[in-house]
Amino acid sequence: MKIVILFFVLLILILWIWFSVILWSLRNGISPMPTTDKARKKVLSSIPHETQGVVVDLGSGWGNMVTQLAKLLPHCQVVGYETSPIPFFLSKCWKKFERLSNLQLKRMNFFEASLKDVSLVYCYLYPAAMERLKKKFEEELKPGTVVISNTFAVPGWEPVQILQLADIYHTRIYVYVKNNSNVAALHAKAEDEEIKIPLTMAKK
Ligand SMILES: C[S@@+](CC[C@H](N)C(=O)[O-])C[C@H]1O[C@@H](n2cnc3c(N)ncnc32)[C@H](O)[C@@H]1O
């Protein structure tokens, strides 16, 4: 009898987790699909080590990327924004397990967060979110802020660099510098990449 009760409790728990993830994916317009290993390595190797200040992952999901950012940049304050409760909860556990004191995880809609003190933005979202974020970036980000977007470009902005992955999707990772005042470090990083983009002014 106890086994049967345990089975049903577990079943309900699994269904509840599954339902929550699906519901929030529909609500947010995207599932909490993590950045792939290849993309993560590429992104992390392209980030200038001299990056200072606040680094954000807009939609931090299960924490795969944001925890690695916090490890790579221990001198930076790294912030992950996520609304979906299950991925958020697991990313909190991950943070605790890894004892990442420079990582803050906030359960909130990133469109409601201020980006004015941010020095580097990472995101892996979807086209409609990038359209909305473009306006927010233009209004709030300070000149020199680096924006790295996995797969989806910021519409109308000119990347300083495009990293192309050798995966089946030929994934592109777009690197932007707002108003382009901080491009020297990225230029050096760009030298051995597959696609080199002239470091021209990022379009406003
Ligand atoms: C494709 S996942 C990327 C996860 C993580 N950044 C990574 O690269 O591994 C996108 C995440 O953004 C979250 N998201 C989408 N819109 C959001 C919003 N407005 N506020 C907070 N999180 C959001 C989704 O719930 C999802 O977990």
The ligand as a Gaussian input file, in Angstrom:
#p B3LYP/6-31G(d) Opt

LIG

0 1
 C       16.585000      29.340000     -24.165000
 S       16.546000      29.562000     -22.409000
 C       18.218000      30.089000     -22.098000
 C       18.692000      29.698000     -20.720000
 C       20.102000      30.173000     -20.352000
 N       20.267000      31.595000     -20.590000
 C       21.150000      29.427000     -21.124000
 O       21.661000      30.023000     -22.079000
 O       21.460000      28.272000     -20.814000
 C       15.621000      31.098000     -22.242000
 C       15.107000      31.346000     -20.843000
 O       14.588000      32.670000     -20.770000
 C       13.494000      32.675000     -19.864000
 N       12.716000      33.896000     -20.130000
 C       12.077000      34.224000     -21.280000
 N       11.496000      35.433000     -21.164000
 C       11.778000      35.879000     -19.912000
 C       11.480000      37.076000     -19.209000
 N       10.768000      38.055000     -19.785000
 N       11.950000      37.237000     -17.941000
 C       12.699000      36.239000     -17.358000
 N       13.019000      35.089000     -17.985000
 C       12.565000      34.906000     -19.246000
 C       12.778000      31.380000     -20.180000
 O       11.957000      30.954000     -19.116000
 C       13.953000      30.439000     -20.432000
 O       14.309000      29.755000     -19.258000

